Amino acid sequence: MQSAFKTVGLVGKYDTRGIEGSLCALGRFLVQRGHAVLVAEQTAEHLNIEDFPRRALHQLAEESDVVVVLGGDGTMLSIARTLAPHGVPLIGINHGRLGFLTDITIGAMHEAVGEILSGQYVAEERILLNGQIRRGDERVFEATAFNDVVLGKGGSGRLIDLEITINTEFVYSQRADGLVVTSPTGTTAYALSAGGPIVHPTLRAMALVPICPHTLSARPIVVDSESRIELHLMYADDARVHFDGQEHFDLHSGDHVWITRAKHPVTLLHPHSYSYYDTLRQKLHWGKKL
């Protein structure tokens, strides 16, 4: 049976030692299987790869039936945000540390990718978050997050005073180091360290997780992803909003941060044997004796 994935795009984290060998080996493997292979221009340029045609990232997404991302979860976060509007599915090869998103190991790369491209895969559609910063009547910044939008204190180290509203209904006010608003995907990232719940990544939900709140009664809350969350910064000497820890914007007292589900989701493809719960057991070391 002919594969539905005729053209495969390759993107690699170009500042990782040894990744060029893995990327070229995967490219040659795909060509032998009869696939056309394209490499992201920035990846090819930094890794000095001449074996395959180059494309700018957005053009790569338009011409590819699937994109394989080699790197860590941080690489996948960045690529997923950029390519989400194109609707191209993504496969993650772990060349980093954690591997919640890039779940295929380098050692199993050929077998797993071959399995997926032959039609034996699990597809997961995951939501992203959109964040807007409003200063008075003006929208001064906007960005997308795959994991989380984090409102946090800056270098002064002082607590932040904020009010939280969901769908125009006041929820509570809070003094804290900050607040994580996370997608289901991001519940195994910063939000988990802050004491938040683990939410299955395919759910349409968002979680609000306080960071070191100045009260013992503050607890995480999970809401429907159709909600509009509004964070009103009442007072802060020094505060910033972070999108996946990769984009940032400095906040002023009085600013509003609006967070909603982004328009475009991301589809991740996993090998047929993939299990999210198995990933949790491995990455979080559940059941291991101390």
SVG drawing of the C-alpha trace seen along z (x, -y; Angstrom):
<svg xmlns="http://www.w3.org/2000/svg" viewBox="-19 -53 48 55">
<polyline fill="none" stroke="black" stroke-width="0.4" points="0.0,0.0 1.3,-3.4 2.1,-5.7 -0.1,-8.8 3.0,-10.6 4.8,-11.1 6.9,-14.1 8.6,-14.3 10.0,-17.5 13.0,-17.3 13.8,-19.9 16.7,-19.6 17.9,-21.5 21.0,-22.8 23.1,-23.6 23.1,-20.0 26.3,-18.0 25.9,-14.9 22.4,-15.7 23.5,-16.2 24.5,-12.5 21.1,-11.4 19.2,-13.7 21.1,-12.6 20.8,-9.0 17.0,-9.4 16.9,-11.3 18.7,-8.5 16.4,-5.9 13.3,-7.9 14.6,-8.2 15.3,-4.5 11.6,-4.0 10.5,-6.1 9.7,-9.4 10.7,-12.8 12.7,-14.6 12.9,-18.3 15.1,-19.9 14.4,-23.2 16.7,-25.9 18.0,-27.0 18.7,-23.4 20.6,-22.6 22.5,-25.9 23.7,-25.5 24.5,-21.7 26.0,-22.1 23.7,-19.6 23.7,-19.5 22.1,-16.1 18.5,-17.2 16.5,-20.1 16.1,-23.1 13.0,-25.0 12.1,-27.9 10.1,-26.6 6.7,-27.8 7.3,-26.5 8.5,-23.2 5.1,-22.9 3.1,-23.7 5.0,-21.1 5.3,-18.3 2.7,-15.7 4.4,-15.2 7.3,-17.0 9.8,-15.1 11.4,-17.2 14.8,-16.0 15.7,-17.6 14.3,-18.0 10.9,-19.1 11.9,-22.8 12.6,-22.3 9.1,-20.7 7.5,-23.6 9.0,-26.1 8.3,-24.2 4.7,-23.3 3.8,-26.9 5.2,-28.0 3.7,-25.2 0.3,-24.9 -1.5,-27.2 -0.4,-24.9 -2.1,-21.8 0.8,-19.5 1.2,-16.6 4.5,-16.3 6.7,-13.4 9.1,-13.9 12.6,-12.3 14.2,-12.8 17.7,-14.2 17.3,-16.0 16.6,-15.0 12.9,-14.6 11.1,-13.5 7.4,-14.1 6.7,-15.5 9.6,-14.0 8.9,-10.5 10.8,-8.4 14.5,-7.6 17.3,-7.9 18.0,-4.2 14.4,-3.3 14.1,-6.2 14.1,-4.2 11.7,-1.5 9.3,-3.9 9.2,-6.4 8.8,-3.6 5.9,-2.2 4.2,-5.6 4.7,-6.3 3.3,-2.9 0.0,-3.9 0.6,-2.3 0.3,-5.2 -1.6,-7.0 -2.6,-10.5 -3.2,-13.1 -4.7,-16.5 -3.5,-19.0 -4.6,-22.5 -2.4,-25.6 -3.0,-28.7 -3.2,-32.3 -2.2,-35.1 -2.8,-38.9 -1.5,-41.7 -3.7,-44.7 -2.6,-48.0 -5.6,-50.3 -7.5,-50.0 -4.4,-48.9 -3.2,-45.3 0.5,-45.7 1.6,-42.0 0.3,-38.7 1.8,-35.2 1.0,-31.5 2.1,-28.8 2.0,-25.0 2.8,-24.4 2.0,-27.4 1.6,-31.1 3.3,-32.1 2.9,-35.4 5.9,-35.7 7.9,-38.1 11.1,-39.5 14.5,-40.3 13.1,-42.3 11.8,-39.1 8.6,-40.8 5.2,-39.2 2.7,-40.0 -0.9,-41.1 -3.4,-40.0 -7.1,-39.4 -8.4,-36.4 -11.5,-36.5 -13.0,-33.6 -15.6,-34.4 -16.0,-37.9 -16.8,-36.3 -14.5,-37.3 -12.9,-34.2 -10.3,-35.4 -7.5,-37.8 -4.0,-36.5 -0.6,-37.5 2.0,-35.1 5.3,-34.7 3.1,-34.2 0.6,-32.0 0.9,-29.3 -2.0,-29.0 -1.3,-25.7 -2.6,-23.6 -3.0,-19.8 0.3,-19.3 2.0,-21.7 0.7,-20.0 3.8,-17.8 6.1,-20.9 6.4,-24.0 2.8,-23.5 3.7,-20.0 6.6,-21.5 4.2,-24.1 1.9,-21.4 -0.6,-21.3 -2.6,-18.3 -1.6,-16.1 -4.3,-16.5 -4.5,-14.0 -3.1,-15.9 -6.1,-15.3 -8.6,-17.0 -10.0,-20.4 -9.1,-22.1 -6.8,-24.7 -5.4,-24.7 -4.5,-27.6 -1.7,-26.8 -0.5,-29.4 3.3,-29.7 4.1,-30.0 0.9,-31.7 0.9,-33.8 -2.0,-31.7 -2.4,-28.0 -5.9,-28.0 -4.8,-28.7 -5.3,-25.6 -5.1,-24.7 -8.3,-24.9 -9.1,-23.2 -11.5,-24.9 -13.0,-24.3 -10.8,-25.4 -13.6,-27.5 -13.1,-29.8 -11.5,-33.2 -9.1,-33.7 -8.2,-37.3 -5.4,-38.1 -5.4,-41.7 -2.0,-42.8 -3.0,-45.0 0.5,-45.7 4.0,-44.5 7.4,-46.2 8.8,-43.9 6.7,-41.3 6.9,-39.4 4.7,-37.1 6.4,-34.1 5.2,-31.9 6.7,-28.4 9.7,-30.1 10.7,-31.1 8.9,-34.4 8.6,-37.2 7.0,-40.5 7.5,-42.9 4.4,-43.9 3.3,-47.0 0.8,-47.4 -2.7,-47.6 -2.0,-45.4 -4.4,-42.7 -3.4,-39.3 -6.1,-37.5 -5.7,-33.8 -7.8,-31.6 -7.5,-28.5 -5.6,-29.1 -7.4,-28.8 -5.1,-26.1 -4.3,-22.8 -1.3,-20.6 -1.4,-16.9 1.3,-14.7 1.9,-11.2 3.2,-8.4 4.1,-4.8 1.2,-2.3 2.5,-1.0 2.6,-4.5 0.9,-4.9 0.7,-8.2 0.5,-6.4 3.6,-4.4 5.4,-7.7 4.3,-9.1 5.6,-5.9 9.0,-6.2 9.5,-9.9 8.2,-10.4 9.6,-7.1 6.3,-5.9 6.4,-2.6 10.2,-2.5 11.5,-1.6 13.9,-4.0"/>
</svg>
